[in-house]
Amino acid sequence: MAARGPYAKGRAKRAEILDAAIDVIARDGYSGATVRQLGESVGLSQNGLLHYFGSKDALFTRILEHHDERSAAVIDPEHTDFASDLVERILSAIDIETASPGMTQLTLRLSGEATEPSHTAHEFFRFRYEAIRAIVRDAVKRLQETDRLASDADPDAIAALVYASWDGLRTQWMYDPDIDVRKNMTYLLERLGLIPR
């Protein structure tokens, strides 16, 4: 049954806010995206904006979730032959992220703060890390089952190393834009035995 009335309007407004926030952060960077500025982009005051999310941390967490949802539509981790395109899909995810340094800044800032278990975004990041490792691990296992990757490779280790490298490379890229995240990740994936199809 489709949502109606105030609930549907509230959901639509939240989606509008999140889409606008991603655009503002992409344009002005994370530091330039104040709650006031995000509110103004959709015709709301700071209090009016936070009414929809409860707090600044909850707002920025939801922005990241929304960005992940949009990215997933492009990367398509549910694709039936995701394993065959694993390298290309990892690199596509990197391309999406490096296209918006502001979103990368937000991710790194919030993920550092959210290591505290009481932080609003703690569970979001814990689940995000687990989910991405699981996607890579399962793809690696599928490649092993079809003899496209050495059987003695450790899927859990590969998954953890790929995401740890991604995290580290994007942090270095924030300090030095000359760091080629895509090139370095491609090198790592090839050394792990993951060759583009």
C-alpha positions as CSV (number, residue, x, y, z in Angstrom):
1,M,0.0,0.0,0.0
2,A,1.4,3.4,-1.0
3,A,2.1,5.9,1.7
4,R,-0.2,8.9,1.8
5,G,-0.7,12.2,3.5
6,P,1.9,13.8,5.8
7,Y,4.0,10.6,5.9
8,A,4.4,10.5,2.1
9,K,5.1,14.3,2.0
10,G,7.7,13.9,4.8
11,R,9.4,11.1,3.0
12,A,9.4,13.1,-0.3
13,K,10.9,16.1,1.5
14,R,13.6,14.1,3.1
15,A,14.5,12.7,-0.3
16,E,14.6,16.2,-1.7
17,I,16.9,17.3,1.1
18,L,19.2,14.4,0.7
19,D,19.5,14.9,-3.1
20,A,20.1,18.6,-2.6
21,A,22.7,18.0,0.1
22,I,24.7,15.7,-2.1
23,D,24.7,18.4,-4.8
24,V,25.8,21.1,-2.3
25,I,28.6,18.9,-0.9
26,A,29.8,18.0,-4.4
27,R,29.8,21.7,-5.3
28,D,31.1,23.4,-2.1
29,G,32.9,20.6,-0.3
30,Y,32.0,19.1,3.1
31,S,33.3,22.1,5.0
32,G,31.2,24.5,2.9
33,A,28.0,22.5,3.5
34,T,26.7,23.9,6.7
35,V,23.3,22.9,8.1
36,R,22.1,26.4,7.3
37,Q,23.3,26.2,3.7
38,L,21.7,22.8,3.2
39,G,18.5,24.1,4.6
40,E,18.5,27.2,2.4
41,S,19.1,24.9,-0.7
42,V,15.6,23.4,-0.1
43,G,13.9,26.5,1.4
44,L,14.1,25.5,5.1
45,S,15.7,27.1,8.2
46,Q,18.3,25.1,10.2
47,N,15.6,24.0,12.7
48,G,13.2,23.2,9.9
49,L,15.9,21.0,8.2
50,L,16.9,19.2,11.4
51,H,13.2,18.5,12.1
52,Y,13.4,15.9,9.4
53,F,16.5,14.1,10.8
54,G,16.8,14.9,14.5
55,S,20.4,16.1,14.6
56,K,23.3,17.2,12.5
57,D,25.1,13.8,12.8
58,A,21.9,12.0,11.9
59,L,21.5,14.3,8.9
60,F,25.0,13.7,7.6
61,T,24.7,9.9,8.3
62,R,21.6,9.8,6.2
63,I,23.3,11.8,3.4
64,L,26.0,9.1,3.3
65,E,23.4,6.3,3.2
66,H,21.6,8.1,0.4
67,H,24.8,8.5,-1.5
68,D,25.5,4.8,-1.0
69,E,22.1,3.9,-2.4
70,R,22.7,6.1,-5.5
71,S,26.1,4.5,-6.0
72,A,24.7,1.0,-5.6
73,A,22.3,1.6,-8.4
74,V,25.4,2.2,-10.7
75,I,27.7,-0.5,-9.2
76,D,24.8,-3.0,-8.9
77,P,26.3,-5.5,-6.3
78,E,23.2,-7.7,-6.8
79,H,24.1,-8.3,-10.5
80,T,24.0,-12.0,-11.3
81,D,27.6,-12.1,-12.6
82,F,29.1,-9.5,-10.2
83,A,32.1,-11.6,-9.6
84,S,33.2,-11.5,-13.3
85,D,33.1,-7.7,-13.2
86,L,34.5,-7.3,-9.7
87,V,37.5,-5.2,-10.6
88,E,35.5,-2.9,-12.9
89,R,32.9,-2.5,-10.3
90,I,35.4,-1.6,-7.6
91,L,37.0,0.9,-9.9
92,S,33.6,2.3,-10.8
93,A,32.9,2.8,-7.1
94,I,36.3,4.6,-6.8
95,D,35.4,6.8,-9.8
96,I,32.1,7.8,-8.2
97,E,33.8,8.7,-5.0
98,T,36.7,10.6,-6.5
99,A,34.3,12.6,-8.6
100,S,33.1,14.3,-5.4
101,P,35.9,15.1,-3.0
102,G,33.4,16.7,-0.6
103,M,31.6,13.4,-0.2
104,T,35.0,11.7,0.5
105,Q,35.7,14.4,3.1
106,L,32.3,13.7,4.8
107,T,32.9,10.0,4.7
108,L,36.3,10.2,6.3
109,R,35.3,12.8,8.9
110,L,32.2,10.9,10.0
111,S,33.8,7.5,9.9
112,G,36.6,8.7,12.2
113,E,34.2,10.2,14.7
114,A,31.9,7.2,14.5
115,T,34.4,4.8,15.9
116,E,32.8,5.7,19.3
117,P,30.1,3.1,19.8
118,S,27.7,5.8,21.0
119,H,28.0,7.9,17.8
120,T,24.9,8.1,15.7
121,A,26.8,6.8,12.6
122,H,28.5,3.9,14.4
123,E,26.1,1.2,13.3
124,F,25.9,2.6,9.8
125,F,29.7,2.4,9.3
126,R,30.0,-1.0,11.1
127,F,27.4,-2.4,8.7
128,R,28.9,-0.6,5.7
129,Y,32.3,-2.2,6.4
130,E,30.8,-5.6,6.9
131,A,28.6,-5.4,3.8
132,I,31.4,-4.3,1.4
133,R,33.8,-6.9,2.8
134,A,31.0,-9.6,2.3
135,I,30.4,-8.4,-1.3
136,V,34.1,-8.7,-2.2
137,R,34.6,-11.9,-0.3
138,D,31.6,-13.6,-2.0
139,A,32.8,-12.5,-5.4
140,V,36.3,-13.8,-4.7
141,K,34.8,-17.2,-3.7
142,R,32.8,-17.3,-6.9
143,L,35.9,-16.6,-8.9
144,Q,37.7,-19.5,-7.1
145,E,34.7,-21.8,-7.8
146,T,35.0,-21.1,-11.5
147,D,38.8,-21.4,-11.6
148,R,39.4,-17.7,-12.3
149,L,41.4,-17.2,-9.1
150,A,43.8,-19.4,-7.2
151,S,42.1,-21.7,-4.8
152,D,44.6,-21.0,-2.0
153,A,43.7,-17.3,-2.0
154,D,42.0,-16.2,1.3
155,P,38.7,-14.5,0.4
156,D,38.4,-12.8,3.8
157,A,41.9,-11.4,3.7
158,I,41.5,-10.1,0.2
159,A,38.2,-8.4,1.1
160,A,39.7,-6.8,4.2
161,L,42.8,-5.7,2.3
162,V,40.9,-4.2,-0.6
163,Y,38.7,-2.1,1.6
164,A,41.6,-1.1,3.9
165,S,43.6,0.0,0.8
166,W,40.6,2.0,-0.5
167,D,40.3,3.8,2.8
168,G,44.0,4.5,3.0
169,L,44.3,5.6,-0.6
170,R,41.4,8.1,-0.4
171,T,42.8,9.5,2.9
172,Q,46.2,10.1,1.1
173,W,44.3,11.5,-1.9
174,M,42.7,14.1,0.4
175,Y,46.2,15.3,1.3
176,D,47.7,14.9,-2.1
177,P,45.4,15.1,-5.1
178,D,48.2,13.7,-7.3
179,I,47.7,10.3,-5.7
180,D,46.0,8.2,-8.4
181,V,43.6,6.1,-6.4
182,R,42.3,4.2,-9.4
183,K,45.8,3.3,-10.6
184,N,47.0,2.2,-7.2
185,M,43.9,0.1,-6.6
186,T,44.2,-1.5,-10.0
187,Y,47.8,-2.4,-9.2
188,L,46.8,-4.0,-5.8
189,L,43.9,-5.9,-7.4
190,E,46.2,-7.3,-10.1
191,R,48.7,-8.4,-7.5
192,L,46.0,-10.1,-5.6
193,G,45.1,-12.1,-8.7
194,L,42.0,-10.1,-9.6
195,I,42.4,-9.2,-13.2
196,P,39.9,-7.1,-15.2
197,R,37.8,-9.3,-17.5
